[in-house]
Structure formats: C-alpha cells, structure tokens
Amino acid sequence: MIIYKILRADEWAYLRDNGKSKGAPIDIEDGYIHFSTAETIVETANKYFKNEDDLMLLAFNDADFGKNLIYEKSRGNQLFPHLYEELNLDDALWIKPLPSKGNSHVFPKDLQ
C-alpha cells in the first residue's frame, strides 16, 4: 500500500539535505513518524496543515519498511501507519509539492 507524509519546508529541507530525518516535531515527540493513507491524507492536511504553504507530499510503499511500520488506531479509530525508525529519503517513491488553494490543498490525482 502507498502511504504519505506531508513535510513543511524546513522539515523537507532537512530530509533533502541529510537523506534521513526523525520527522516533524510531533514525530520526534511521539517517538515515531506519522503517515497517512490515501483515505486519511486530506483530513490530515486539513487538521494539521490548514492555511500552510510550502508543503511537500512524499509517497512511500509501506512494504519497504518491514516490521518497523505498524498500523495503529488513532483519530476516529482509523488505522494509521507509524514508522518506528528514521525516515530515509531513498525510500520515497515520489515527492511532489502540495500547494494550497483557499482553505484546502491540491492533491495529486494519482493518490492510491
């Protein structure tokens, strides 16, 4: 399954420049990298990134993370993928800007 991570400009710059990252401040605080599925990514963007620009959307194959990725119940009892290791840029399938339009974001049409 393809899973997604939204990064702010400074978080993306760190990952781009270093090849690895412990994630956003919330990821570091919680001890794992938060991901979303295609079904939950829009809600995640609206909840945590509303009115933010300069975002990047990264796609990953969940199978590439092996036992370090665990689906756990979170918001609304939905299962969310949590990565218990550093995020590695080389694992990204693709990376695209996530522009804002009004009060929402414009997602790529190829989310799966």
C-alpha positions, 0 to 999 in steps of 0.5 A: 500500500502507498502511504504519505507524509506531508513535510513543511519546508524546513522539515523537507529541507532537512530530509533533502539535505541529510537523506534521513530525518526523525520527522516533524516535531510531533514525530520526534515527540511521539517517538515515531513518524506519522503517515497517512493513507490515501483515505486519511491524507486530506483530513490530515492536511486539513487538521494539521496543515490548514492555511500552510504553504510550502508543503511537500507530499512524499509517497512511500510503499509501506512494504519497504519498511518491514516490521518497523511500520505498524498500523495503529488506531488513532483519530476516529479509530482509523488505522494509521501507519507509524514508522518506528525508525528514521525516515530515509529519503531513498525510500520515497517513491515520489515527492511532489509539492502540495500547494494550497488553494483557499482553505484546502490543498491540491492533491495529486490525482494519482493518490492510491 
